Amino acid sequence: MLVLTRKEGEAIQINDDIEIKVLSIEGDQIKLGIDAPKHVDIHRKEIYQQILQENQLASQLTTDSINLIKNPQKD
């Protein structure tokens, strides 16, 4: 892990197209601004972990579920 110290107004550059800037420091909170291309997904870590968990659950369909999707019963 790379650990850097930045002050308000300073930034970190990742490759040519991602910049993370310290916008403000208020007490124990730091506000960051992230400038990245639209195709780059940016999430808070807890949200990203929820997305991974939901994707994993969705990928664990049972055979019955798959058969129901393939051959829905018509009433």
N, C-alpha and C positions, 0 to 999 in steps of 0.2 A: 504494500500500500504506500502510495506517495502522500506525504503530509506536507501541506503548504500553509504558510501564514499570509493572510491578506487583510488589508485594511479597507474601510469603507471607500468605495469608488474604484478599487483595484479589481482585476479580473484574472481569470485562468483561461487559457486557450487550449482547446482540444482539436487536433488536426487543423484543417483550414476553415472549418465551417461551424464550430461550436465554441461559444464563449459563455463562461459563467462569471457573472459580475456580482460583487457584494454591493447591494443597493443601500442597505442601512443596517445599523446595529442598535437595537433598543433593548436594554437590559440583557436577558438571557436569550433573546431571539435575534436571529440573523435573517434578513430578507435577501434572497438571491434572485437575480434575473438570469434567465437562460435564453440565449439567442442560438437557435438551431434551425436547420431546414425542416420544412413541414413533414417530410417523410420520416423524421426521427421521432419516435414515441418517447415522451417524457412523463413519468409518473412518480408520485411519492412512493417510497419503498413499500409501505403497507398496502397501498392500492395495487401495485405491481404483484405483490405476493397473492392478493385475493384473485387477481386475473389468472395467475398461474394455477391456483387451486381450482377455480371454476373450470378452466380448460381441462385440467386433469380429470375432474369429475365427469365432464361432458364426454371425454374420450373413453370412459369406462361403461359404455352402453352394454346392456345384456343382449343376448341373442334374441330374446323375446321382444325387446325394444326395437332392435334392428328389423326384425320380421314385421313388426307393426308399422314401421315407417315404410318398408317396401310394399307391404300389402295391407293398406288400411281397410278396415271393415266398413262397409257401407250399410247404413240403416235403412 
